[in-house]
Amino acid sequence: MSERTQAQVVTEIHRERDELVSAVAGVRRDMTRDIAHLKEKAKRQLPMVAAAASLAIGAVVALRIRRARRRLPEATVRLRVGRYALIQHRT
């Protein structure tokens, strides 16, 4: 079977556990640093993103207003008699 003693196996397990703990700590440290870097980068880009978003929203609103104005034909009252009116619609 195995040539290792129980003490050797326990020592190896403790050593591997310590290596795992240090590796996890390194990954956490790297992730924290990367997240902080991404947050800083996002904060620097925020004014440009806000400007682009406001331009896009403004363009959408302008197009919807333009489309709504096209749908409503302009009308001219040609003759009014009491409550009745003769209306000419422009298309």
C-alpha positions as CSV (number, residue, x, y, z in Angstrom):
1,M,0.0,0.0,0.0
2,S,1.3,3.4,1.0
3,E,4.7,4.1,2.4
4,R,3.6,7.2,4.2
5,T,2.8,7.3,7.9
6,Q,-0.2,9.0,9.4
7,A,1.9,11.9,10.7
8,Q,3.3,12.5,7.2
9,V,-0.2,12.5,5.7
10,V,-1.4,15.0,8.4
11,T,1.6,17.2,7.8
12,E,1.0,17.2,4.1
13,I,-2.7,18.0,4.6
14,H,-1.8,21.0,6.8
15,R,0.7,22.3,4.3
16,E,-1.8,22.0,1.5
17,R,-4.4,23.8,3.6
18,D,-2.0,26.6,4.3
19,E,-1.2,26.9,0.5
20,L,-4.9,27.0,-0.2
21,V,-5.6,29.7,2.3
22,S,-2.8,31.9,0.9
23,A,-4.0,31.3,-2.7
24,V,-7.6,32.3,-1.7
25,A,-6.3,35.4,0.1
26,G,-4.3,36.3,-3.1
27,V,-7.4,35.8,-5.3
28,R,-9.5,38.0,-2.9
29,R,-6.8,40.7,-2.9
30,D,-6.6,40.7,-6.7
31,M,-10.4,40.8,-7.0
32,T,-10.7,43.7,-4.5
33,R,-8.0,45.6,-6.5
34,D,-9.7,44.9,-9.8
35,I,-13.1,45.9,-8.5
36,A,-11.7,49.1,-7.1
37,H,-10.1,49.8,-10.5
38,L,-13.3,49.2,-12.4
39,K,-15.3,51.4,-10.0
40,E,-12.7,54.2,-10.5
41,K,-12.9,53.7,-14.3
42,A,-16.7,53.8,-14.2
43,K,-16.7,57.0,-12.2
44,R,-14.4,58.6,-14.8
45,Q,-16.7,57.5,-17.6
46,L,-19.9,58.6,-15.9
47,P,-20.1,62.1,-17.4
48,M,-19.7,60.8,-21.0
49,V,-22.3,58.0,-20.4
50,A,-24.7,60.6,-19.0
51,A,-24.2,62.9,-21.9
52,A,-24.7,60.1,-24.4
53,A,-27.8,58.9,-22.6
54,S,-29.3,62.4,-22.5
55,L,-28.6,62.8,-26.2
56,A,-30.2,59.5,-27.0
57,I,-33.3,60.3,-24.9
58,G,-33.5,63.8,-26.5
59,A,-33.4,62.3,-30.0
60,V,-36.1,59.8,-29.1
61,V,-38.3,62.5,-27.7
62,A,-37.8,64.7,-30.7
63,L,-38.6,61.9,-33.1
64,R,-41.8,61.1,-31.2
65,I,-42.9,64.7,-31.2
66,R,-42.2,65.0,-34.9
67,R,-44.1,61.8,-35.6
68,A,-47.0,63.0,-33.5
69,R,-47.1,66.3,-35.4
70,R,-47.2,64.4,-38.7
71,R,-50.2,62.4,-37.7
72,L,-52.3,65.4,-36.8
73,P,-53.4,67.1,-40.0
74,E,-53.6,70.9,-39.9
75,A,-57.1,72.2,-40.3
76,T,-58.5,75.4,-41.6
77,V,-62.0,76.6,-40.8
78,R,-63.5,77.7,-44.1
79,L,-67.0,78.6,-43.0
80,R,-68.6,78.7,-39.5
81,V,-72.4,78.9,-39.0
82,G,-73.4,78.7,-35.4
83,R,-72.0,75.5,-33.9
84,Y,-71.3,74.0,-37.4
85,A,-68.1,74.5,-39.2
86,L,-66.7,73.6,-42.6
87,I,-63.1,72.5,-42.0
88,Q,-60.5,71.8,-44.6
89,H,-57.7,69.4,-43.6
90,R,-54.3,69.6,-45.1
91,T,-52.5,66.3,-45.6
